[in-house]
């Protein structure tokens, strides 16, 4: 059977499982819709958290970015892994003890203000929409290649699937669906990595194969460095970006993790605080399986890609190349008319003068969307068709699981934090549940449209969301837990300044024509959230100094939650 038939079979089976689970775990109350009734086992919640956490950025885009950025791509590994540890150890137990299952609800109650709640709702919606756009792009990429439909149609198919099980099942349905999606995505990520590691370096453990030797005895990374320098690129294993930008991007990803609403709510789906800690530990183990494998996949994919296409006759290239060309995500332009693919760094003036010009090359002829690397990797390595189809199913599982969690955050922010807590406090549970489903339905349609017109690579889009979360939520949550003197005026002012500055910087450089030489101190839009977070802290502290302290009962609550003991039941009230 060919790849497309295998894709239909494997993707069809996995989607049938997801939908079946959603129907079985249909939410019948707001508690089940928002926090799955608080009765999920820690191991299952760990799997669901890992699936929620490992989005299309982790599965599809991260290894692709590393394969092109080399050493510099480590910022994504360090930032996202370190961020989860920070969240699990520093924040999750305290938020669980506080007993509010949305970030806006925590901020609204901790800062005793409807204004603070509304500001947090707007931040949550903005962050979540930015994040979900990246997931929708990942879905579109997978469907466009392997179902042979155009990119926009691929996004629409993903929208339909998410709409069904997110609207129907709420957090209960999403949680059990994410358990299934984790099993699919981790199996799909590891199987081709093991295959390729055995083929290239004769080691079945990709994490070790990453440092292994090729069949001719040359270390894999040494070979990759040589391939890079031969094509005018800098060595794969050396740092190219400014150190300050590496630091700021890593910090934005790490601190943004601690403010991501869709991950925080996961710690309310277990019965008690001790279970929240256990599920955090299990999730870290499950996450590590993928994150420790990504650098190996990146190196394997980059090496195979260069060896396959560089200076080869276009007419003799394998079928995978033409298949990806049809998606528009891989492009060849024969600039010198010799029928061969010249892939090199035509921005390296010294290399162009010494090598490219002497060979009659007229510029780089290959354009590659980095987000295709993980999905194309098994095809480039000529693995069996069923393995290629499995990777597609894994990529879709990663994108759809996170998209569902994000869309639920948007719906709960609207139905619970705006409607129930502000506009209509007397609304019935049935009415609130209906409003939540309507909100998630509208959100998924808007997110699908935005996903058809993404501003950047999946991981870069997701990095923007993390930066926005770091600049808005992180200071308010940290000070809300560890500073009983922080008041509502300081928190509100800090959140507004942080997210406004960060969003303005990103929009200017990504949509309004800003150039790299205009970056503040060399800080890219992916890392500017760290500076926004610093501004947030500074403004909050200054405003706090000149405004009244919090009421005594709020200060007592803060003292109490510092000791994360007890059941901490997530009431939402």
ZAMARGU-4260 file (C-alpha; in steps of 0.2 Angstrom, whole numbers, plus 5000, padded with zeros to 4 digits):
<rodrens>
0) 5000/5000/5000 | 5006/5018/4996 | 5008/5032/5009 | 4991/5040/5005 | 4982/5024/5009
5) 4992/5021/5025 | 4988/5039/5030 | 4969/5037/5027 | 4970/5021/5038 | 4981/5026/5052
10) 4974/5044/5053 | 4956/5038/5051 | 4958/5025/5066 | 4966/5038/5077 | 4952/5051/5074
15) 4939/5038/5076 | 4947/5034/5093 | 4947/5053/5098 | 4929/5055/5093 | 4924/5039/5102
20) 4932/5045/5118 | 4924/5062/5117 | 4907/5054/5115 | 4911/5042/5130 | 4918/5056/5141
25) 4904/5069/5136 | 4904/5083/5149 | 4887/5084/5158 | 4891/5098/5170 | 4901/5114/5171
30) 4913/5105/5183 | 4916/5092/5170 | 4917/5104/5156 | 4930/5115/5165 | 4940/5103/5175
35) 4934/5086/5171 | 4926/5085/5188 | 4943/5085/5197 | 4944/5066/5196 | 4958/5062/5184
40) 4971/5049/5189 | 4989/5058/5191 | 4997/5046/5177 | 4983/5050/5165 | 4983/5068/5169
45) 5002/5068/5166 | 4999/5060/5149 | 4986/5073/5145 | 4997/5087/5152 | 5011/5081/5141
50) 5000/5081/5125 | 4993/5098/5130 | 5011/5104/5132 | 5019/5096/5116 | 5010/5105/5103
55) 5013/5106/5084 | 5028/5117/5089 | 5036/5103/5099 | 5032/5089/5087 | 5032/5097/5070
60) 5042/5113/5071 | 5055/5112/5085 | 5066/5099/5077 | 5064/5108/5060 | 5071/5124/5068
65) 5085/5115/5076 | 5090/5107/5059 | 5092/5124/5051 | 5098/5134/5067 | 5109/5121/5074
70) 5117/5126/5091 | 5105/5141/5092 | 5090/5130/5091 | 5094/5124/5109 | 5085/5140/5115
75) 5068/5131/5111 | 5074/5115/5120 | 5080/5124/5136 | 5066/5137/5136 | 5052/5125/5135
80) 5059/5111/5146 | 5065/5123/5159 | 5048/5132/5159 | 5038/5116/5162 | 5050/5112/5178
85) 5047/5130/5184 | 5028/5129/5182 | 5027/5112/5190 | 5038/5116/5205 | 5036/5135/5208
90) 5018/5138/5203 | 5006/5123/5201 | 5005/5118/5219 | 5001/5135/5225 | 4988/5139/5212
95) 4980/5122/5215 | 4979/5126/5234 | 4971/5143/5229 | 4957/5133/5221 | 4953/5144/5206
100) 4954/5134/5189 | 4957/5148/5177 | 4971/5161/5178 | 4959/5176/5176 | 4949/5169/5191
105) 4965/5168/5201 | 4970/5186/5197 | 4952/5192/5199 | 4951/5185/5217 | 4969/5188/5222
110) 4968/5206/5217 | 4950/5208/5223 | 4945/5217/5207 | 4934/5214/5192 | 4945/5226/5182
115) 4960/5214/5185 | 4949/5199/5180 | 4944/5207/5164 | 4962/5213/5160 | 4967/5194/5163
120) 4953/5188/5152 | 4959/5199/5138 | 4977/5193/5140 | 4972/5175/5141 | 4962/5176/5125
125) 4976/5186/5116 | 4989/5173/5121 | 4978/5158/5117 | 4973/5164/5100 | 4991/5168/5096
130) 4996/5150/5101 | 4982/5141/5093 | 4986/5149/5076 | 5002/5139/5076 | 4993/5123/5079
135) 4981/5126/5065 | 4996/5129/5053 | 5003/5113/5059 | 4987/5104/5055 | 4986/5112/5038
140) 5004/5106/5033 | 5001/5088/5038 | 4984/5087/5029 | 4990/5097/5013 | 5004/5085/5010
145) 4997/5068/5015 | 4979/5070/5010 | 4984/5079/4994 | 4973/5094/4998 | 4978/5112/4998
150) 4984/5120/5014 | 4968/5130/5018 | 4957/5114/5016 | 4969/5105/5028 | 4966/5118/5041
155) 4947/5117/5038 | 4947/5098/5041 | 4957/5101/5058 | 4944/5114/5063 | 4930/5102/5060
160) 4938/5089/5071 | 4943/5100/5085 | 4926/5108/5085 | 4917/5091/5087 | 4927/5084/5102
165) 4931/5101/5111 | 4913/5107/5110 | 4905/5091/5115 | 4917/5085/5128 | 4924/5100/5137
170) 4939/5097/5148 | 4933/5079/5153 | 4932/5074/5134 | 4948/5084/5130 | 4958/5075/5144
175) 4954/5058/5139 | 4956/5062/5121 | 4973/5069/5125 | 4978/5053/5134 | 4975/5044/5117
180) 4984/5058/5108 | 4999/5057/5119 | 5001/5039/5115 | 4999/5042/5097 | 5011/5057/5096
185) 5025/5049/5106 | 5025/5033/5097 | 5025/5042/5080 | 5040/5053/5086 | 5050/5039/5092
190) 5048/5025/5079 | 5055/5034/5064 | 5069/5041/5075 | 5074/5024/5080 | 5073/5018/5062
195) 5084/5032/5056 | 5096/5031/5070 | 5099/5012/5066 | 5101/5016/5048 | 5113/5031/5050
200) 5124/5027/5065 | 5119/5009/5069 | 5112/5013/5086 | 5093/5010/5091 | 5093/5024/5104
205) 5092/5041/5095 | 5098/5051/5110 | 5115/5041/5109 | 5115/5040/5090 | 5115/5059/5090
210) 5133/5058/5095 | 5137/5042/5085 | 5148/5039/5070 | 5142/5036/5052 | 5146/5021/5042
215) 5162/5028/5036 | 5168/5031/5054 | 5165/5050/5053 | 5155/5057/5068 | 5138/5063/5063
220) 5140/5081/5070 | 5157/5082/5062 | 5150/5077/5045 | 5136/5090/5047 | 5148/5104/5051
225) 5157/5100/5035 | 5142/5099/5025 | 5137/5116/5032 | 5154/5125/5029 | 5155/5117/5011
230) 5138/5126/5007 | 5143/5143/5015 | 5133/5141/5031 | 5141/5142/5048 | 5145/5126/5057
235) 5130/5117/5064 | 5138/5116/5081 | 5143/5134/5084 | 5133/5149/5090 | 5128/5161/5077
240) 5115/5172/5086 | 5119/5186/5099 | 5121/5179/5116 | 5108/5192/5123 | 5095/5186/5111
245) 5098/5168/5115 | 5096/5172/5133 | 5080/5183/5131 | 5072/5170/5120 | 5076/5156/5132
250) 5069/5166/5146 | 5053/5171/5137 | 5049/5153/5133 | 5053/5148/5151 | 5044/5161/5160
255) 5030/5161/5147 | 5027/5143/5151 | 5022/5148/5169 | 5009/5159/5163 | 5001/5148/5150
260) 4982/5146/5155 | 4979/5130/5146 | 4993/5121/5155 | 4989/5128/5173 | 4971/5122/5172
265) 4978/5104/5170 | 4983/5104/5189 | 4964/5106/5194 | 4958/5090/5185 | 4966/5079/5199
270) 4957/5076/5216 | 4970/5084/5227 | 4987/5094/5228 | 4998/5079/5230 | 4990/5072/5214
275) 4994/5088/5205 | 5013/5086/5210 | 5013/5068/5205 | 5005/5072/5188 | 5018/5086/5186
280) 5031/5073/5188 | 5024/5060/5176 | 5021/5074/5163 | 5040/5079/5164 | 5045/5061/5161
285) 5033/5060/5146 | 5039/5077/5139 | 5057/5072/5141 | 5054/5057/5129 | 5051/5069/5115
290) 5062/5083/5119 | 5078/5073/5121 | 5075/5065/5104 | 5072/5081/5095 | 5091/5086/5093
295) 5094/5069/5085 | 5079/5070/5073 | 5085/5087/5068 | 5103/5081/5064 | 5097/5066/5055
300) 5085/5076/5044 | 5097/5090/5040 | 5111/5077/5035 | 5099/5067/5024 | 5092/5082/5016
305) 5108/5090/5010 | 5115/5073/5004 | 5099/5070/4994 | 5097/5087/4985 | 5113/5096/4985
310) 5119/5098/4967 | 5109/5084/4961 | 5099/5083/4944 | 5082/5089/4948 | 5074/5076/4936
315) 5082/5062/4946 | 5076/5068/4963 | 5066/5055/4973 | 5047/5056/4973 | 5045/5064/4990
320) 5053/5080/4983 | 5040/5082/4970 | 5026/5078/4983 | 5031/5092/4994 | 5033/5104/4980
325) 5015/5102/4977 | 5011/5109/4994 | 5020/5125/4990 | 5031/5122/5006 | 5046/5117/4996
330) 5051/5126/4980 | 5065/5124/4967 | 5070/5138/4955 | 5083/5134/4942 | 5091/5151/4941
335) 5106/5146/4931 | 5097/5133/4919 | 5108/5118/4922 | 5095/5107/4929 | 5103/5104/4945
340) 5099/5110/4963 | 5111/5122/4970 | 5107/5124/4988 | 5119/5136/4998 | 5120/5152/5008
345) 5119/5165/4995 | 5120/5178/5009 | 5138/5174/5013 | 5147/5186/5002 | 5164/5178/5004
350) 5157/5161/4999 | 5148/5168/4984 | 5164/5176/4978 | 5176/5162/4981 | 5165/5147/4976
355) 5147/5150/4969 | 5152/5163/4956 | 5167/5152/4950 | 5154/5138/4947 | 5142/5148/4938
360) 5129/5148/4952 | 5116/5162/4951 | 5109/5161/4969 | 5101/5148/4980 | 5088/5138/4971
365) 5080/5129/4985 | 5067/5136/4997 | 5062/5125/5012 | 5048/5129/5025 | 5057/5122/5041
370) 5040/5116/5047 | 5041/5101/5034 | 5057/5093/5041 | 5049/5081/5054 | 5035/5076/5042
375) 5047/5074/5027 | 5061/5066/5037 | 5054/5048/5035 | 5052/5050/5017 | 5069/5057/5014
380) 5076/5042/5024 | 5065/5031/5013 | 5056/5022/5028 | 5041/5011/5025 | 5025/5019/5020
385) 5016/5015/5037 | 5030/5024/5047 | 5027/5040/5036 | 5009/5039/5039 | 5011/5036/5058
390) 5021/5052/5059 | 5007/5062/5050 | 4995/5055/5064 | 5007/5060/5077 | 5009/5078/5071
395) 4990/5080/5070 | 4988/5073/5087 | 5001/5085/5094 | 4992/5100/5085 | 4974/5095/5089
400) 4977/5091/5107 | 4985/5108/5111 | 4972/5117/5100 | 4958/5109/5110 | 4966/5115/5127
405) 4969/5132/5121 | 4951/5134/5114 | 4944/5128/5130 | 4954/5142/5139 | 4946/5155/5127
410) 4928/5148/5130 | 4930/5147/5149 | 4937/5164/5150 | 4922/5171/5141 | 4908/5160/5149
415) 4915/5158/5167 | 4926/5174/5170 | 4916/5186/5160 | 4898/5180/5160 | 4897/5170/5176
420) 4908/5181/5187 | 4903/5198/5179 | 4889/5200/5167 | 4877/5187/5173 | 4881/5180/5190
425) 4864/5172/5192 | 4865/5162/5176 | 4861/5144/5178 | 4873/5130/5176 | 4865/5124/5160
430) 4865/5142/5153 | 4884/5143/5157 | 4888/5127/5149 | 4878/5132/5133 | 4888/5149/5133
435) 4905/5139/5135 | 4900/5128/5120 | 4895/5143/5109 | 4911/5152/5114 | 4922/5138/5109
440) 4913/5135/5093 | 4916/5154/5088 | 4934/5153/5094 | 4938/5138/5084 | 4931/5146/5068
445) 4941/5162/5070 | 4957/5152/5075 | 4955/5142/5059 | 4954/5157/5048 | 4969/5165/5057
450) 4978/5148/5055 | 4976/5150/5036 | 4986/5166/5036 | 5000/5163/5049 | 5014/5176/5051
455) 5029/5164/5053 | 5035/5146/5057 | 5024/5136/5069 | 5038/5137/5083 | 5040/5156/5080
460) 5022/5159/5082 | 5021/5149/5098 | 5036/5158/5104 | 5026/5175/5102 | 5012/5167/5113
465) 5025/5162/5126 | 5032/5180/5126 | 5015/5188/5128 | 5011/5176/5142 | 5028/5180/5151
470) 5025/5199/5149 | 5007/5198/5155 | 5003/5184/5167 | 5020/5178/5175 | 5023/5194/5186
475) 5005/5195/5192 | 5005/5176/5196 | 5022/5176/5205 | 5018/5192/5215 | 5001/5186/5219
480) 5008/5170/5227 | 5024/5176/5235 | 5020/5195/5239 | 5006/5198/5250 | 5008/5217/5249
485) 5006/5217/5230 | 4989/5226/5226 | 4977/5227/5212 | 4983/5243/5205 | 5001/5237/5203
490) 4995/5221/5195 | 4983/5229/5183 | 4996/5242/5178 | 5010/5229/5176 | 4999/5217/5165
495) 4993/5231/5154 | 5011/5239/5151 | 5019/5221/5149 | 5007/5214/5136 | 5005/5231/5126
500) 5024/5234/5125 | 5027/5215/5119 | 5013/5215/5107 | 5018/5232/5099 | 5036/5226/5097
505) 5030/5209/5089 | 5018/5218/5077 | 5030/5231/5072 | 5044/5219/5067 | 5033/5205/5060
510) 5019/5215/5051 | 5024/5233/5049 | 5041/5231/5041 | 5053/5233/5055 | 5071/5226/5051
515) 5083/5216/5062 | 5095/5231/5063 | 5081/5240/5072 | 5080/5227/5086 | 5082/5234/5104
520) 5100/5228/5109 | 5098/5214/5097 | 5083/5206/5105 | 5071/5197/5092 | 5052/5197/5093
525) 5053/5179/5100 | 5063/5185/5115 | 5055/5202/5118 | 5043/5195/5131 | 5057/5194/5143
530) 5059/5213/5142 | 5040/5215/5143 | 5040/5205/5159 | 5054/5216/5167 | 5044/5231/5162
535) 5028/5223/5170 | 5038/5220/5187 | 5045/5237/5187 | 5028/5246/5184 | 5019/5235/5196
540) 5031/5238/5210 | 5031/5257/5207 | 5012/5258/5206 | 5011/5247/5222 | 5022/5259/5232
545) 5010/5274/5229 | 4993/5265/5231 | 4984/5257/5246 | 4989/5239/5252 | 4978/5224/5249
550) 4964/5221/5262 | 4969/5211/5277 | 4959/5195/5272 | 4968/5195/5255 | 4985/5195/5264
555) 4979/5181/5275 | 4975/5171/5259 | 4992/5174/5252 | 5000/5168/5268 | 4989/5152/5267
560) 4993/5147/5250 | 5011/5147/5252 | 5010/5130/5261 | 5002/5119/5247 | 4994/5107/5258
565) 4976/5101/5259 | 4964/5096/5245 | 4963/5113/5237 | 4946/5109/5229 | 4944/5118/5213
570) 4927/5126/5216 | 4928/5140/5203 | 4918/5151/5215
</rodrens>
